[in-house]
């Protein structure tokens, strides 16, 4: 897996996600925030939505993606998620966390060339292609290959305008 150092824009993305969770953190409701940057530099934010029925909970990355798609954004470049520590975690700080497996699948459906920011062992942040985290993505019966899926996504973006 090829890790690269984060860009200055990536550091800004981490800061945007951090500010979002600092503003919206609520015990039992919002512990994760995500920031998704489009190719034009536009950033879409989202917070994780906890539900009393766990299956109904929605990850911050999905919320950020939904907001971006609703706003007409496409051609996504980079995503990051950050986690706010629980009140019982002594000395905890907000940290970058990797996307879960479900989010990796979802994000690759909409952004097959997406990069993610991840925590490194030394506490720093690294940049990686999301396909490196999910090399054998499930493409189901709609798409025979990931490349066909990418082509279908590009055609859909070209054909649809709100």
Secondary structure, DSSP 4 states (H G I P E B T S, - for coil): ---EEPPHHHHHHHHHHHHHHHHH-BTTTB-EEEEEEETTS-EEEEE-B--SSGGG-B-HHHHHHHHHHHTT---EEEEEEEEPPPTTSTT---EEEPPPHHHHHHHHHH-TT-EEEEE-TTS-EEEEEHHHHSTT---TTT-SSHHHHHHHHHHHHHH---
